[in-house]
Amino acid sequence: MSVYEFQAKMIGGKEKSLSDYRGEVLLIVNTASKCGFTPQLEGLQNVYNAYKDQGFQVLGFPCNQFNNQDPGTEGEISEFCQINYGVTFPMFSKVDVKGENAHPLFNYLTEEAKGFLTKQIKWNFTKFLVNKQGEVINRYAPQTKPEQIKTDIEVALQG
């Protein structure tokens, strides 16, 4: 099994198969617009800009499960990310990342890379690094800045 077996709705409403990213390194992140970690959107965009031409993608999944920190509509979320942080990486529709309504992709990610003490995602900006074969190779805590993942991205791009 790999991330390529899942699909998700883009923020504009179009279904997207993650198999479209086959052969690329992915950083999958649950995002939020009103979180203390929201400035990481700039770091995610910078990492995306640095490696996108080498086969790297950041995939953002807005989530409103943590303290109601992404309550806006998809249009508001998209506009906020673009205007405030220049986000051009793919953004998907708002999803649940834990609980009985969790998106199947996030159920898979948390099974493959369990967190500290629990496999459940505990907060916004949890990040999952996926190799070119669609396998989860690492999970990063919300506090981990995107810039701190650069070396791992570079190693994955060589693989």
N, C-alpha and C positions, 0 to 999 in steps of 0.2 A: 504494500500500500504506500501511496505517496500523496503529496498535496495536489498532484495532477488529477486526482479522481474527484475533486470537488469543483463546484461552481458557486459563484456569488453574484449578486446584483451590483452593478456599478452605481455610483451615486446618481447618475442620470436615468437609471431604471433598466438598462440593458443587462441581460444575463451574460456573464463572462466565465468561460471555463478556465480554470487555473492551468490546464494543459497548454493553453496558449503561451505560457511562460516556460515551457519545457526547455531545458538546456541553459536556463538563466539562474543566477543566484538571487534569492528573494529574502527580503527582510519584511516580515509581516508584523504589523503593529496595531494594537487597539488604541485609538486616539480619542481625544476629547478637547473641546474648544475652551472650556472654562476651568482648567485644571492647573495646578502649580507646575506641572510638567509640560504644559502646552507650548512653551518656548522651544521644546525639543523638535517641534515641527520644522523650525529653521535648520536645526542640525540634521534632521532626516532629509530635508531638501538638499543641503550641502553634500551629504554623503551620496545621495542619488545623483546629483550633478557630477560628482567626482568619478563615479563608476558606471553610469548608465551606458556609456559607449563600449564598455567591456562586458556587457551581458549581465547587468545588475538592475534589479527593480526593488523599490520600496512599495509595499501595498498597505494602504491605510484603511482601517476599518473603524469608523466612529462608533462609540459605545456610550450609552447613557446610564449604565448600571452602577456607577460609582458616584454617589452624592449628587446625582442629577447634573453632571458636569458637561453634558452635551445635549441640552434639551431642544435645540433648534431644529428646524426643518432641514432636509438635505440641501436645499438651495442656500439656506443661511450658513450651514456648515461649510459648504463648498466655497461660498463667497468669502467667509471669514478666513479660511485657510489660504486662499489665493491672495487676498488683499493684505493680510497681516504677515504672512510668512512666505509668499511667493510659491506656494505649493503647486507643482506640476506633475508630481508622481501620481499614479492611479489611486483614486479614492473610491471606496465601495459604499454601498448603502449601510445605514446604521444597523448594527447587529447586537445581539446578546452574546457575551463571550463565556458565560458561566450559567449554571442552572438548567432547568428543564427545557428552556427555549433557546439554549446556546446553539449558535450556528455549528453545523457538523464539522466545518473546518477547524473551529477552535476546540471542539471535543477531541479531534485528532491531534492537533498541536499539543494540547496539554497531556495527552496520553504519551506522546513521543518524548516530551521534554517536561518532566514534572518539576515543579517549583520547589522552593525551600519550605519544608514542612507539609505542603499540600500541592497537589497538581493544579488546583483551581487558580485561575487568574485572580489576583488580589487587588489590582488597581490599574488605572489607565497607563498606557505606554509600556506595557509588557511587550517584549520584542522576541521574535523567533527567527533565527537564521536558517535558511533552507538551501541545501546544495543543488547543483545542476541536475541531480537525479530526482529531485523533489523530496528529499529526506531531510527531516529536521536535524540540524547538527548542534544547535545551541539555543538556549533561552536566556534572556537578559531581563533583569529586574527593571522596574520603572525608573529607578534612580540612575541607571546606566545610560550615559549620554551617547547618542549615535556616534560621535567622534571616537569614543572609546572602543567601538566595534570595528574600526577600520582595518586593523590587522587581520581579524578573523574573516572579514569580507575578502581581503586580498588573497588569503590562503584558499578560501573557497573558490574564488575566481580562477585560481591556478589548477584546481582539481578537475 
